[in-house]
Amino acid sequence: MSLLRSASTVSILTLASRITGLVRELLVATLFGASAMTDAFNVAFRIPNLLRRLFAEGAFSQAFVPILAEARAKRGDAATHELIDAVGTVLAWTMLVVCTVGVLGSPALVWLMASGLRESGGFDAAVLMTRLMFPYIGCMSLVALAAGILNTWGRFAVPAATPVLLNVSVIGAAVLLRPFFAGWGIEPVLTLAVGVMIGGVLQLVVQFPALRRLGLLPHFRLGLSALRTAWVHPDVRRVLRQMGPAVLGVSVAQLSLLVNTQIASHLGVGAVSWLTYADRLMEFPTALLGVALGVVLTPQLSAAQARGDTQGYSALLDWGLRLVVLLALPSAVALLLFAEPVVAVLYHYGRFTAHDLQQTTTAVMGYGVGLIGLVAVKVVAPGFYARQDIRTPVKIAVVVLVLTQVMNAVFVPRLGVAGLALAIGLGAVVNASWLLLGLRRLGAYQPAAGWPLFLARVAFASAVLGAGLWWAAGHFDWIGLHAHAGRRVALLFGCIAAAGVVYFGCLAATGMNLKRMLKR
């Protein structure tokens, strides 16, 4: 399967995940709005999500996938299967301990994440929902193991599609269980926590058939003697050694998220929810492009590095970076100039008020400033991970964390929640630029010919697209059409489709051969 086809497959399935995710957020906004209870749920859900990104999809994947790809390339199937079994055994034991500690320590975790919930009255609800959802991290860690195996074997579809199950489960729980919970005197927001756990179990279960077809289903051994044997496996020790700096690197980003949630919890009722709703919109382009490219490029870069193919390694990075600029720049323009129509159409229903709309819109615009950095990090960071160099991204991330908090001190008193989003975006731009400069200095990445003309074409097309969206944002009464949901949705998609036609039409008119560039 070609890189473009692989990236397209992941992007399409990720699109399905993000669409169902937006439906999930629309439903939450409509049924629950931005309240103390939605703040409590968002804080509770961020705790297992934080650990998932820290241990599962983050540090574990960064350490495990390059070593797995190397084992497959150099030592054959038997040694690779032994590595999978050993890593799976250590991971299962680790998650058993982590989940037990997390359930017992939920009050302390919620206080560390959002002590401001004590003032709004959502603290106890957040503790309860954290306990309900904490085992989700165990499910997702094992999903990350399965995804790392499947991606290394070039099977991208199942890992990319499984997040849909989480969204469908939360939607189903909110719709079907909410009336029963309300009738039984149980806080209806708890249905969302139940849906998360159901979704986590389903995401894990669907990995098994795909692994079994490849003959790669891990054998988890829970005996202490099996754990000791797995623990001393040389490649397991390598994964653990690589995870050390990787955990630190990912924890820097997650620490920034923790600090931002803590700050938001003190900005008033609804602030955590506004930031979360904006974050979901920001994740749409970052997941469609950045995550898809990162998933596809990491094993390919690792294999090129293992072969000593420096030219192929550089060409992979160049291809990924061109796609980032091609698609992330117009997306950033759209988030900056067309944020209010998008937020209004997606969220402005039911309990989601005009004030919630305004606050979420400014946060979306803050993210838009740094979108290209948020996406580019997903491409340039794997360039270091494939070289099994995790320390360099860690050092950069630590400096960026400090810089982000300095920006928070400047922006938040003036901009509120939008200041938090803006600091994150600008920090990502610094992070991506620094990583790219590092790859250039190492000689690992040499830009291919044609970048100045390419950038000029993309900038021109983005400017034309931006002018059209700016006109549409001001010409139509997006808030006044609140009572005409169908017309408003059709108008939004019509504007987005027209913007896409204008953008790619401008690129074609300036002589860009998109088909050739993508295949390149």
C-alpha positions in Angstrom: 0.0 0.0 0.0 1.4 3.4 -1.0 2.0 6.1 1.6 -0.6 8.3 0.0 -3.2 5.5 0.0 -2.3 4.6 3.6 -2.5 8.2 4.7 -5.8 8.6 2.8 -7.2 5.5 4.5 -6.3 6.7 7.9 -7.6 10.2 7.1 -10.9 8.9 5.9 -11.4 6.7 8.9 -10.2 9.5 11.2 -12.7 11.8 9.5 -15.5 9.4 10.4 -14.2 9.4 14.0 -14.1 13.2 14.1 -17.6 13.5 12.5 -19.0 11.2 15.1 -17.0 13.1 17.7 -18.5 16.3 16.7 -22.0 14.7 16.8 -21.1 13.6 20.3 -20.1 17.1 21.3 -23.1 18.6 19.7 -25.3 16.3 21.7 -23.5 17.1 24.9 -23.7 20.8 24.3 -27.4 20.6 23.4 -28.4 18.3 26.4 -26.1 19.7 29.0 -24.7 23.1 27.7 -21.6 24.5 29.5 -22.3 24.0 33.2 -20.6 22.8 36.4 -21.6 19.2 35.5 -20.2 19.3 32.0 -17.0 20.9 33.5 -16.9 17.9 35.9 -17.3 15.4 33.1 -14.7 17.1 30.9 -12.2 17.1 33.8 -12.9 13.5 34.7 -12.5 12.4 31.1 -9.3 14.3 30.7 -7.6 12.3 33.5 -7.7 8.9 31.8 -7.2 10.7 28.5 -4.1 12.4 29.8 -2.7 9.0 31.0 -3.7 7.4 27.7 -1.6 10.0 25.8 1.1 9.7 28.4 1.5 6.0 28.5 -0.4 4.4 25.7 -0.6 6.4 22.4 2.2 8.7 23.5 5.3 7.3 25.1 4.6 3.7 24.6 3.9 4.0 20.9 6.9 6.2 20.4 9.2 3.7 22.0 7.6 0.4 20.9 6.9 1.0 17.2 10.5 1.7 16.1 11.9 -1.3 18.0 9.1 -3.5 16.7 9.8 -2.4 13.1 13.5 -3.0 13.7 12.9 -6.5 15.1 10.7 -7.4 12.2 13.2 -6.1 9.6 16.3 -7.7 11.2 15.4 -10.7 13.3 12.4 -12.4 11.7 8.9 -13.4 12.8 9.7 -15.7 15.7 11.8 -13.1 17.6 9.1 -10.4 16.8 6.3 -12.6 18.2 8.4 -13.2 21.3 8.8 -9.4 21.7 5.1 -8.8 21.3 4.2 -11.4 24.0 6.8 -10.0 26.4 5.7 -6.4 25.9 2.0 -7.3 26.2 2.6 -9.1 29.5 4.5 -6.2 31.1 1.9 -3.8 29.8 -1.0 -5.8 31.2 0.5 -5.9 34.6 1.4 -2.2 34.6 -2.2 -1.2 33.6 -3.6 -3.4 36.4 -1.6 -1.5 39.0 -2.2 1.9 37.4 -6.0 1.5 37.2 -6.2 0.3 40.8 -4.2 3.3 42.1 -6.1 5.6 39.9 -9.5 4.5 41.2 -8.4 4.8 44.8 -6.6 8.2 44.2 -9.3 9.9 42.2 -10.0 12.8 44.7 -6.3 13.8 44.6 -6.2 13.5 40.8 -9.3 15.8 40.4 -7.9 18.3 42.8 -4.6 18.4 40.9 -6.4 18.8 37.6 -9.1 21.3 38.5 -9.3 22.4 42.1 -11.6 25.2 41.0 -14.4 22.7 40.7 -14.8 23.0 44.5 -16.0 26.5 44.0 -18.5 25.6 41.2 -19.9 22.5 42.9 -18.7 19.9 40.4 -15.8 18.4 42.4 -17.7 15.4 43.9 -19.3 14.6 40.5 -15.8 14.7 38.8 -14.4 12.3 41.4 -17.2 9.8 40.8 -16.9 10.0 37.1 -13.1 9.6 37.3 -13.6 6.4 39.2 -16.1 5.2 36.7 -13.9 6.0 33.7 -10.4 5.2 35.0 -10.3 1.6 33.7 -10.6 3.2 30.2 -6.8 3.8 30.4 -6.2 0.1 30.7 -8.4 -0.7 27.7 -6.7 2.0 25.6 -3.2 0.9 26.5 -3.9 -2.5 25.1 -5.5 -0.9 22.1 -2.2 1.1 21.6 -0.3 -2.2 21.7 -2.5 -3.7 19.0 -2.4 -0.5 16.9 1.4 -0.5 17.0 1.5 -4.0 15.8 -1.1 -3.5 13.0 0.5 -0.2 11.8 3.9 -1.9 11.6 2.4 -4.6 9.4 0.8 -1.9 7.2 -2.8 -2.5 8.5 -4.0 1.0 9.3 -7.7 0.6 8.9 -8.8 -1.0 12.2 -6.7 1.2 14.5 -8.0 4.3 12.7 -11.6 3.2 12.8 -11.9 2.2 16.4 -12.3 5.7 17.9 -15.7 5.8 16.2 -16.9 3.2 18.7 -16.2 5.5 21.6 -18.2 8.3 20.1 -21.1 6.0 19.2 -21.1 4.5 22.7 -21.2 7.9 24.4 -24.0 9.1 22.0 -26.0 5.9 22.6 -25.6 6.1 26.4 -26.6 9.8 26.5 -29.7 9.2 24.4 -30.9 5.9 25.7 -29.8 6.0 29.4 -30.4 9.7 30.2 -34.2 9.3 30.7 -33.7 6.4 33.1 -31.0 8.1 35.1 -33.2 11.2 35.4 -36.1 9.0 36.5 -34.0 7.3 39.1 -32.7 10.6 40.5 -29.2 10.0 39.2 -27.3 12.9 37.7 -27.9 12.5 33.9 -24.3 13.6 33.0 -23.1 10.2 34.5 -24.5 8.6 31.3 -21.5 10.0 29.5 -19.1 8.3 31.8 -20.9 5.0 31.3 -20.7 5.5 27.5 -16.9 6.1 27.7 -16.3 2.8 29.5 -18.5 0.8 27.0 -16.6 2.5 24.2 -13.2 1.6 25.7 -14.1 -2.1 25.9 -15.5 -2.2 22.4 -12.3 -0.5 21.0 -10.2 -3.3 22.6 -12.4 -6.1 21.5 -12.4 -5.2 17.8 -8.6 -5.4 17.7 -8.6 -9.2 18.3 -9.9 -10.4 14.9 -7.4 -8.3 13.0 -4.5 -9.5 15.1 -5.6 -13.1 14.9 -5.8 -13.0 11.1 -2.1 -11.9 11.0 -1.2 -14.5 13.7 0.0 -11.7 16.0 -2.5 -11.9 18.8 -0.4 -11.3 22.0 -0.3 -13.9 24.7 -0.8 -12.2 28.0 0.7 -14.2 30.9 -0.4 -12.9 34.3 1.8 -15.2 36.5 4.6 -13.6 38.4 7.2 -15.9 36.9 6.0 -15.0 33.4 6.2 -11.3 34.4 9.8 -11.8 35.5 10.7 -13.5 32.3 9.1 -10.8 30.2 10.7 -8.0 32.3 14.3 -9.2 31.5 13.6 -9.6 27.8 16.3 -7.4 26.1 13.9 -5.6 23.8 11.5 -5.0 26.5 14.2 -3.3 28.5 15.0 -1.3 25.4 11.3 -0.2 25.1 11.3 0.7 28.8 14.6 2.7 28.5 13.2 4.5 25.5 9.9 5.1 27.3 11.7 7.0 30.1 12.6 10.1 28.1 9.4 9.5 26.0 7.2 9.7 29.1 9.0 12.9 30.1 8.5 14.3 26.6 4.8 13.5 26.4 4.3 14.4 30.0 5.5 17.9 29.2 2.6 18.4 26.8 0.2 16.8 29.2 1.5 18.9 32.0 0.7 21.9 29.9 -2.9 20.5 29.4 -3.2 19.9 33.2 -2.1 23.5 34.0 -4.5 24.9 31.4 -7.4 22.9 32.8 -6.5 24.0 36.3 -6.4 27.7 35.2 -9.7 27.2 33.3 -11.4 25.7 36.3 -10.8 29.1 38.1 -12.2 31.2 35.2 -15.8 30.5 36.1 -18.5 27.9 35.5 -18.4 26.6 31.9 -14.8 27.6 31.2 -13.5 24.1 31.1 -16.3 23.1 28.7 -15.7 26.1 26.4 -12.0 25.1 26.1 -13.1 21.4 25.5 -15.6 22.3 22.8 -12.9 24.4 21.0 -10.4 21.7 21.5 -12.7 19.2 19.6 -12.8 21.5 16.6 -9.1 22.0 16.7 -8.6 18.3 16.8 -10.5 17.9 13.5 -7.7 19.1 11.2 -4.9 17.9 13.5 -6.3 14.4 13.6 -7.2 14.3 9.9 -3.8 15.4 8.8 -1.2 15.4 11.6 -2.2 12.1 13.3 -2.8 10.3 10.0 0.6 11.3 8.7 2.3 10.5 12.0 0.7 7.1 12.1 1.8 6.3 8.5 5.2 7.9 8.6 6.6 6.6 11.9 7.0 2.9 10.8 8.2 4.0 7.4 10.7 6.4 8.8 11.9 3.7 11.3 12.3 1.2 8.5 14.3 3.7 6.3 16.5 4.5 9.3 17.1 0.8 10.0 18.1 0.3 6.3 20.4 3.3 6.4 18.3 4.9 3.6 19.0 8.6 4.4 17.7 9.9 1.0 14.4 8.0 1.4 14.1 9.2 5.0 14.5 12.8 4.0 12.0 12.4 1.1 9.4 11.0 3.5 9.7 14.0 5.8 9.6 16.4 2.8 6.4 14.8 1.5 4.8 15.0 4.9 5.7 18.6 5.5 4.3 19.6 2.1 1.0 18.0 2.9 1.0 19.9 6.2 1.4 23.2 4.6 -1.0 22.4 1.8 -3.9 21.5 4.1 -3.1 23.0 7.5 -2.6 26.6 6.3 -6.1 27.0 4.7 -7.6 25.2 7.7 -5.9 27.7 10.0 -7.3 30.6 7.9 -10.7 29.1 8.2 -10.6 28.7 12.0 -9.5 32.4 12.3 -12.0 33.9 9.9 -14.9 31.5 10.0 -15.0 30.3 13.6 -18.3 31.8 14.7 -20.4 30.2 11.9 -18.8 26.8 12.6 -19.3 27.0 16.3 -22.9 28.3 15.9 -23.9 25.5 13.5 -22.2 22.8 15.5 -23.1 23.8 19.1 -25.6 26.6 19.4 -28.7 24.5 20.3 -30.6 23.7 23.5 -28.7 24.6 26.6 -25.7 26.1 24.7 -26.2 29.8 25.2 -25.1 32.8 23.1 -22.4 33.5 25.8 -21.1 30.0 25.4 -21.0 30.5 21.7 -18.9 33.7 22.0 -16.4 32.2 24.5 -16.0 29.0 22.4 -15.5 31.0 19.2 -12.6 33.1 20.7 -11.0 29.9 21.9 -11.2 28.3 18.4 -9.6 31.4 17.0 -6.8 31.1 19.5 -6.1 27.6 18.4 -6.3 28.7 14.7 -3.2 30.9 15.2 -1.1 27.9 16.0 -2.8 25.2 14.0 0.0 24.7 11.5 2.4 24.1 14.4 0.0 21.7 16.1 -0.2 19.6 12.9 3.5 19.9 11.9 4.7 18.5 15.3 2.9 15.3 14.4 5.2 15.0 11.4 8.6 16.3 12.5 8.6 14.6 16.0 8.4 11.1 14.4 11.5 12.1 12.5 13.4 11.9 15.9 11.5 8.9 17.2 12.4 6.9 14.1 16.1 7.6 14.9 15.3 6.4 18.5 16.2 9.9 19.7 13.5 10.9 22.1 15.7 13.1 24.3 15.9 16.0 21.8 12.1 16.4 21.5 11.9 16.2 25.3 14.4 19.1 25.8 12.6 21.2 23.3 9.2 20.4 24.9 10.4 21.4 28.4 11.5 24.9 27.1 8.2 25.2 25.2 6.2 24.3 28.3 7.9 27.2 30.2 7.3 29.5 27.3 3.6 28.5 27.1 3.1 29.3 30.8 4.8 32.7 30.3 2.3 33.4 27.5 -0.6 32.2 29.7 0.5 34.8 32.3 0.3 37.5 29.6 -2.8 36.3 27.6 -5.2 34.8 30.1 -5.8 38.0 32.2 -6.7 39.8 28.9 -8.3 37.1 26.8 -9.6 34.5 29.3 -10.1 31.0 27.8 -9.0 32.3 24.4 -5.7 33.2 26.0 -5.1 29.5 27.0 -5.8 28.3 23.4 -3.6 31.0 21.9 -0.7 30.1 24.2 -1.0 26.4 23.2 -1.1 27.3 19.5 1.9 29.6 19.6 3.9 27.1 21.7 3.2 24.4 19.1 4.6 26.7 16.4 7.8 27.2 18.4 8.0 23.4 19.1 7.6 22.4 15.4 10.0 25.0 14.2 12.7 24.0 16.6 12.3 20.3 15.8 12.5 21.0 12.1 15.6 23.1 12.6 17.1 20.2 14.6 16.5 17.7 11.8 18.1 20.2 9.3 21.2 20.6 11.5 21.6 16.8 11.9 21.5 16.5 8.1 18.6 14.1 8.4 16.3 16.3 6.4 17.2 18.2 3.2 14.3 20.1 1.6 13.6 19.1 -1.9 13.6 21.7 -4.7 10.6 23.9 -5.3 9.6 25.0 -1.8 9.5 28.8 -2.4 7.2 28.5 -5.4 5.1 25.9 -3.5 4.7 28.2 -0.5 3.8 31.2 -2.7 1.0 29.2 -4.4 -0.4 28.0 -1.1 -0.3 31.4 0.4 -2.1 33.0 -2.5 -4.8 30.3 -2.6 -5.2 30.6 1.2 -5.6 34.4 1.0 -8.4 34.1 -1.7 -10.1 31.4 0.4 -9.9 33.6 3.5 -11.4 36.6 1.7 -14.4 34.5 0.7 -14.9 33.0 4.2 -14.6 36.5 5.8 -17.3 37.8 3.5 -19.6 34.8 4.3 -19.1 35.1 8.0 -20.3 38.7 8.0 -22.9 38.5 5.3 -25.1 35.8 6.8 -26.8 36.0 10.2 -25.5 32.7 11.6 -26.8 33.3 15.1 -30.2 34.6 13.9 -30.7 31.4 11.9 -30.8 29.5 15.2 -34.4 28.6 14.6 -33.7 27.2 11.1 -31.1 24.5 11.9 -31.4 22.7 8.5 -30.9 25.9 6.5 -28.0 26.9 8.7 -26.3 23.5 8.3 -26.8 23.6 4.5 -25.4 27.1 4.3 -22.3 26.1 6.3 -21.5 23.1 4.2 -22.2 25.1 1.1 -19.7 27.8 2.2 -17.1 25.2 3.1 -17.5 23.3 -0.2 -17.2 26.6 -2.1 -14.1 27.5 -0.2 -12.6 24.2 -1.1 -13.3 24.6 -4.8 -11.9 28.1 -4.7 -8.7 27.0 -2.9 -7.8 24.1 -5.1 -8.9 26.0 -8.1 -6.4 28.8 -7.3 -3.7 26.2 -6.8 -4.5 24.7 -10.2 -4.6 28.1 -11.8 -1.2 28.9 -10.5 0.2 25.8 -12.1 0.4 23.4 -9.1 0.1 19.7 -10.2 -1.6 18.3 -7.1 -1.7 14.7 -8.4 2.0 14.7 -9.1 2.9 16.3 -5.8 0.8 13.8 -3.8 2.2 10.8 -5.6 5.7 12.2 -5.1 
